[in-house]
Structure formats: C-alpha cells, structure tokens
Amino acid sequence: MSINELFTTFANNLLPIMLVGGAGFLLGKFISVDSRSLGRVVFYVFSPLLVFDLMIKSKLNLQQALTTVMYTVSMITIMGLLAFLLSKLLKLERPYMLAVILTVAFGNTGNYGLPLVKFAFGNDALAVASIYYITTTILFNTVGVIIASLGHMDLRSAILGIFKLPIVYGVLLAILVRAFGIELPLPVSRTIEIAANGAIPVMLILLGLELTRIQWSHNFRALGLGVFTKLLFAPLIGLLIASLFGLGHTARQASVLEASMPAAVATTVVATEYQLEPSLVTAIVFLGTALSPLTLTPLLVYLAR
C-alpha cells in the first residue's frame, strides 16, 4: 500500500465528496440557508426515489438483499454493545453513554456512504449499499430514537413511526414493480431517474450544511471514545463479519465501507430533540467526519484489491 496509491484513492474518491460537502459548509457559514427544509426535501423526495431507482435496476436477488440486511443488523448491534461496554469501562454517566452508543451504532450511510460507494465501486456496489442504508434508516428511526428518548417514547410509537418513513414506501413499490415485472412509462422512469441522479449531490450539500452547527463538548473521554471507536473498530469488525457472512466481492466492498462510515448527521437532530447531550453528539459527528479520510482511504485501497 504505497503513498501514491493512497493519495490517488483519496483524490479520486474522497476529495470530490469533501469538496462538495465543503461547498455546503461554506454556504451555511456565509449565507442563511435553512438546512432543515433541505433535509426534508431529501427525506421526502430524493432518498425514496433514489432507493426506488436503485432497487428496480439492481441485479440483487432476495437472498443477497436479506444477507445484507442481516449483516447491517449485526454490525449495528455489535457496535452498540461495544460502545456500551467501553462506556462502562470508562465510567461515563448515563447521558454520555447513550450519546456514545447512538453515534457509534449508526453511521452516515446516506449523505456520505452512498456517494463514496458509488465513486469507489460503481452501481452494483451502490445497490448493496442502498440496502444497508435502508436498514440503517429503519433501525435508527426505531431503536435509535428509543435510545435517545430515554423513555419518552414507547416501543409501539417507535414501531408505528416506521410507516412515516417515505423510504419504506419506495422500497415496497420497488419490490412490487420487480415482482410483477411492471414496465414504468417513459415519463415516469425519466422523472425518477432525474431525481435519483440529483439525490447524491443534494445529500452532500446537506452534509456540509449540517456540519456548520457544530458544538464542542468538554467531555473529552466521551468525545474520543465516540470518534475512535467508530473509525478504528468498525472497519475491523466489518471485515470480520463480512467473512462470517460469506459476502461476495462486491457485497463485501459496499457493506464494509458502509459499516465504516463516521457517525450519522441525523444523530444530531435526534440528540437535540431529546436533549441527549447535543454538544457531545455534534462534536463526535464533526470530528469523526473530518478525520474519516485517514481510515477510509486505506480501507478503500484494501477493499479494491
């Protein structure tokens, strides 16, 4: 793994993402942009249409999709348990521990993960990554919200909240289209394709905008634990679990890369909503995202071999 190989991998795959995200960051710093409204556009329009487009064009069969779902659930569970055990070892107070668990368990598989997988490994890998992203989204909006709520939301409400996720309906419609061999009318397919092609650039701009809301936490033990557990342990555990699941080459590339993403920007929204140490959560997200090229670049080189 030469310096030239690392630099080329970084320049071709991570740098474009950082530049577009950086443009969003500068936009948010110098111009008043409502990131929440843009986030809703991504949530209600771009994400479901992107996933729908990927699924109807995907060559994945049901078994491959289910394997990816199980891999995702396993990764999130293991990372959450690891964060819990390390937090106990460092004797973190309950709110800090829950904040660390939330940020370590759920990575930025959408705004950051999807474009990186596409640049690095192409559309076949992107189809696998979309399954990982969907599964993460559903778990985050149920298990993640329960963790953050500290008892303010019951299990029934969290489960019913799944049906408020537009991405779920995108998945269900795609399954129906593929199952019945439905051919979409040209105007409809072109509309979906336009939205799907625009989804990733908008996600990257949104990532930059969200990072402008950084707050710094004074609990450096929790901050360091949240950042380095996610960046250092997730790739290693991801590779190990991929071997246990017997993932094929493309599925392994997409799944391990998604598993290695830094903390999700969405965790800052939930942490603020439920007053779960938002300054710590936003600091973990920002620092983890800023440092992520240091771990993702060698991982990309390794996965490409």
C-alpha positions as CSV (number, residue, x, y, z in Angstrom):
1,M,0.0,0.0,0.0
2,S,2.1,2.9,-1.3
3,I,1.8,6.6,-0.6
4,N,1.0,7.2,-4.3
5,E,-1.8,4.5,-4.1
6,L,-3.3,6.1,-1.0
7,F,-3.1,9.6,-2.5
8,T,-4.7,8.5,-5.8
9,T,-7.5,6.7,-3.9
10,F,-8.2,9.7,-1.7
11,A,-8.1,12.2,-4.6
12,N,-10.4,10.1,-6.8
13,N,-13.0,9.0,-4.3
14,L,-13.0,11.1,-1.1
15,L,-11.8,14.5,-2.3
16,P,-14.8,15.1,-4.6
17,I,-17.1,14.3,-1.7
18,M,-15.2,16.6,0.6
19,L,-15.2,19.5,-1.9
20,V,-19.0,19.3,-2.5
21,G,-19.6,18.9,1.2
22,G,-17.2,21.8,1.9
23,A,-19.2,23.9,-0.5
24,G,-22.3,23.2,1.6
25,F,-20.3,24.0,4.7
26,L,-19.2,27.4,3.3
27,L,-22.7,28.1,2.1
28,G,-24.1,27.5,5.6
29,K,-21.4,29.7,7.1
30,F,-21.8,32.8,4.9
31,I,-25.4,32.6,3.7
32,S,-28.5,31.9,5.8
33,V,-29.7,28.5,4.4
34,D,-32.5,26.5,6.1
35,S,-30.8,23.1,6.3
36,R,-33.9,21.6,7.9
37,S,-36.1,22.4,4.9
38,L,-33.4,21.0,2.5
39,G,-33.3,17.9,4.8
40,R,-37.0,17.4,4.4
41,V,-36.7,17.6,0.6
42,V,-34.0,14.9,0.8
43,F,-36.1,12.9,3.3
44,Y,-39.4,13.0,1.4
45,V,-38.3,13.2,-2.2
46,F,-34.7,12.4,-3.1
47,S,-34.0,9.5,-0.8
48,P,-37.1,7.4,-1.6
49,L,-36.7,8.0,-5.3
50,L,-33.0,7.2,-5.2
51,V,-33.7,3.9,-3.4
52,F,-36.6,3.1,-5.7
53,D,-34.4,3.7,-8.8
54,L,-31.5,1.6,-7.4
55,M,-33.8,-1.3,-6.4
56,I,-35.6,-1.6,-9.8
57,K,-32.3,-1.5,-11.6
58,S,-30.5,-3.7,-9.2
59,K,-29.3,-7.2,-10.1
60,L,-29.5,-8.3,-6.4
61,N,-31.8,-11.3,-5.7
62,L,-33.8,-11.7,-2.5
63,Q,-31.2,-13.8,-0.8
64,Q,-28.5,-11.3,-1.3
65,A,-30.7,-8.5,-0.1
66,L,-31.6,-10.4,3.1
67,T,-28.0,-11.2,3.7
68,T,-27.1,-7.5,3.5
69,V,-30.0,-6.7,6.0
70,M,-28.7,-9.3,8.5
71,Y,-25.1,-8.0,8.1
72,T,-26.3,-4.5,8.8
73,V,-28.3,-5.5,11.9
74,S,-25.3,-7.5,13.2
75,M,-23.0,-4.5,12.7
76,I,-25.2,-2.0,14.4
77,T,-25.8,-4.4,17.3
78,I,-22.2,-5.3,17.8
79,M,-21.0,-1.6,17.6
80,G,-23.8,-0.6,20.0
81,L,-22.7,-3.3,22.5
82,L,-19.1,-2.4,22.1
83,A,-19.8,1.3,22.8
84,F,-21.9,0.2,25.9
85,L,-19.0,-1.9,27.3
86,L,-16.3,0.7,26.7
87,S,-18.5,3.4,28.2
88,K,-19.0,1.3,31.3
89,L,-15.2,0.7,31.4
90,L,-14.6,4.5,31.3
91,K,-17.4,5.0,33.8
92,L,-19.3,7.5,31.7
93,E,-22.5,8.9,33.1
94,R,-25.8,7.6,31.6
95,P,-26.5,10.5,29.2
96,Y,-22.9,10.5,27.8
97,M,-23.0,6.7,27.5
98,L,-26.3,6.8,25.5
99,A,-24.9,9.6,23.2
100,V,-21.8,7.5,22.5
101,I,-23.9,4.4,21.8
102,L,-26.1,6.3,19.4
103,T,-23.1,7.8,17.4
104,V,-21.1,4.6,17.4
105,A,-24.0,2.3,16.3
106,F,-25.3,4.5,13.5
107,G,-23.0,5.7,10.7
108,N,-23.6,8.2,7.9
109,T,-24.6,5.6,5.4
110,G,-26.6,8.1,3.3
111,N,-25.1,11.5,2.7
112,Y,-21.6,10.2,2.9
113,G,-21.7,6.5,2.4
114,L,-23.8,6.2,-0.8
115,P,-21.7,8.7,-2.9
116,L,-18.4,7.1,-1.6
117,V,-19.6,3.6,-2.6
118,K,-20.7,4.8,-6.0
119,F,-17.4,6.6,-6.7
120,A,-15.2,3.8,-5.5
121,F,-17.0,0.6,-6.6
122,G,-19.8,1.6,-9.0
123,N,-23.6,1.0,-9.3
124,D,-23.6,-2.7,-8.5
125,A,-22.0,-1.9,-5.1
126,L,-24.3,1.1,-4.7
127,A,-27.3,-1.3,-5.0
128,V,-26.0,-3.2,-2.0
129,A,-25.1,0.0,-0.1
130,S,-28.7,1.2,-0.6
131,I,-30.0,-1.9,1.3
132,Y,-27.6,-1.2,4.1
133,Y,-28.8,2.5,4.1
134,I,-32.5,1.5,4.2
135,T,-31.9,-1.0,7.0
136,T,-29.9,1.6,9.0
137,T,-32.6,4.2,8.4
138,I,-35.4,2.0,9.7
139,L,-33.3,0.9,12.8
140,F,-32.3,4.4,13.5
141,N,-35.9,5.7,13.5
142,T,-36.9,2.9,15.9
143,V,-34.1,1.6,18.1
144,G,-32.0,4.8,17.7
145,V,-34.9,7.1,18.7
146,I,-35.7,4.9,21.7
147,I,-32.1,5.1,22.9
148,A,-32.2,8.9,22.5
149,S,-35.6,9.4,24.0
150,L,-34.6,8.0,27.5
151,G,-38.1,6.6,28.0
152,H,-40.0,9.4,26.4
153,M,-41.3,7.2,23.6
154,D,-42.8,3.8,23.9
155,L,-42.0,0.9,21.6
156,R,-45.4,0.9,19.9
157,S,-44.9,4.6,18.8
158,A,-41.4,3.9,17.6
159,I,-42.5,0.9,15.5
160,L,-45.5,2.8,14.0
161,G,-43.1,5.6,13.2
162,I,-41.6,3.2,10.5
163,F,-44.7,3.8,8.4
164,K,-44.0,7.5,8.4
165,L,-40.7,6.9,6.5
166,P,-41.1,7.7,2.8
167,I,-38.1,5.4,2.0
168,V,-40.1,2.4,3.2
169,Y,-42.8,3.1,0.6
170,G,-40.0,3.5,-2.0
171,V,-38.8,0.0,-1.1
172,L,-42.3,-1.6,-1.2
173,L,-43.1,-0.1,-4.5
174,A,-39.8,-1.2,-6.0
175,I,-40.5,-4.8,-4.7
176,L,-43.9,-4.7,-6.4
177,V,-42.6,-3.4,-9.7
178,R,-39.9,-6.1,-9.8
179,A,-42.2,-8.9,-8.6
180,F,-44.8,-8.2,-11.2
181,G,-42.4,-7.2,-14.0
182,I,-44.1,-3.8,-14.4
183,E,-42.6,-1.6,-17.0
184,L,-42.8,2.1,-16.0
185,P,-44.0,4.6,-18.6
186,L,-41.1,6.6,-20.1
187,P,-42.2,10.0,-18.5
188,V,-42.3,8.3,-15.0
189,S,-39.0,6.5,-15.4
190,R,-37.3,9.6,-16.6
191,T,-38.7,11.7,-13.7
192,I,-37.4,9.1,-11.2
193,E,-34.0,9.0,-13.0
194,I,-33.6,12.8,-12.8
195,A,-34.4,12.8,-9.1
196,A,-32.2,9.8,-8.4
197,N,-29.3,11.5,-10.2
198,G,-29.7,14.6,-8.2
199,A,-30.0,12.9,-4.8
200,I,-26.3,12.4,-4.1
201,P,-25.2,16.0,-4.8
202,V,-28.0,17.4,-2.6
203,M,-27.1,14.9,0.2
204,L,-23.5,16.1,0.1
205,I,-24.6,19.8,0.3
206,L,-26.9,18.9,3.2
207,L,-24.0,17.2,4.9
208,G,-21.9,20.3,4.7
209,L,-24.8,22.5,5.9
210,E,-25.4,20.2,8.9
211,L,-21.8,20.3,10.0
212,T,-22.0,24.1,10.4
213,R,-24.0,23.5,13.6
214,I,-21.0,22.2,15.5
215,Q,-20.9,22.5,19.2
216,W,-17.9,21.4,21.3
217,S,-18.2,19.1,24.3
218,H,-16.0,19.4,27.4
219,N,-16.2,15.6,28.0
220,F,-13.2,14.6,26.0
221,R,-13.3,11.0,27.2
222,A,-16.7,10.5,25.7
223,L,-15.7,12.5,22.6
224,G,-12.6,10.4,22.0
225,L,-14.5,7.2,22.7
226,G,-17.3,8.0,20.2
227,V,-14.9,9.1,17.4
228,F,-12.2,6.5,17.6
229,T,-14.4,3.5,18.4
230,K,-16.4,4.3,15.2
231,L,-13.4,5.0,13.0
232,L,-11.0,2.3,14.2
233,F,-13.1,-0.6,15.3
234,A,-15.9,-0.5,12.8
235,P,-13.7,-1.4,9.7
236,L,-12.1,-4.3,11.5
237,I,-15.4,-5.7,12.8
238,G,-17.0,-5.1,9.5
239,L,-14.3,-7.1,7.7
240,L,-14.6,-9.9,10.2
241,I,-18.4,-10.1,10.0
242,A,-18.2,-10.0,6.2
243,S,-16.1,-13.1,6.3
244,L,-18.6,-14.9,8.6
245,F,-21.5,-14.0,6.3
246,G,-19.5,-15.1,3.3
247,L,-20.2,-11.9,1.3
248,G,-19.1,-11.8,-2.3
249,H,-16.6,-9.3,-3.5
250,T,-18.9,-6.5,-4.5
251,A,-21.2,-7.0,-1.5
252,R,-18.2,-7.1,0.8
253,Q,-16.9,-3.8,-0.6
254,A,-20.2,-2.0,-0.2
255,S,-21.1,-3.4,3.2
256,V,-17.8,-3.0,4.9
257,L,-17.4,0.6,3.6
258,E,-20.9,1.5,4.8
259,A,-20.2,-0.1,8.2
260,S,-17.1,2.1,8.5
261,M,-18.7,5.5,8.0
262,P,-18.4,8.1,10.7
263,A,-21.4,9.0,12.9
264,A,-24.6,9.9,11.1
265,V,-25.5,13.6,10.9
266,A,-29.1,12.6,11.7
267,T,-28.0,11.7,15.3
268,T,-27.5,15.4,16.0
269,V,-31.2,16.1,15.2
270,V,-32.4,13.3,17.4
271,A,-30.0,14.3,20.2
272,T,-31.2,17.9,20.1
273,E,-34.9,16.8,20.0
274,Y,-34.5,14.6,23.1
275,Q,-31.8,16.7,24.9
276,L,-29.3,13.9,24.8
277,E,-26.0,15.8,25.2
278,P,-26.4,17.5,21.7
279,S,-23.0,19.3,22.1
280,L,-21.2,15.9,22.5
281,V,-23.1,14.3,19.6
282,T,-22.5,17.1,17.2
283,A,-18.8,17.2,18.2
284,I,-18.5,13.4,17.6
285,V,-20.2,13.8,14.2
286,F,-18.0,16.7,13.1
287,L,-14.7,15.4,14.3
288,G,-15.4,11.9,13.1
289,T,-16.3,13.2,9.6
290,A,-13.2,15.4,9.5
291,L,-10.9,12.5,10.5
292,S,-12.6,9.8,8.4
293,P,-10.4,10.1,5.3
294,L,-7.5,8.8,7.5
295,T,-9.2,5.5,8.0
296,L,-11.4,5.3,4.9
297,T,-8.6,5.9,2.4
298,P,-6.5,2.8,3.4
299,L,-9.8,0.8,3.7
300,L,-10.7,1.7,0.1
301,V,-7.3,0.6,-1.1
302,Y,-7.6,-2.7,0.7
303,L,-11.2,-3.4,-0.5
304,A,-10.3,-2.6,-4.1
305,R,-7.7,-5.5,-4.2
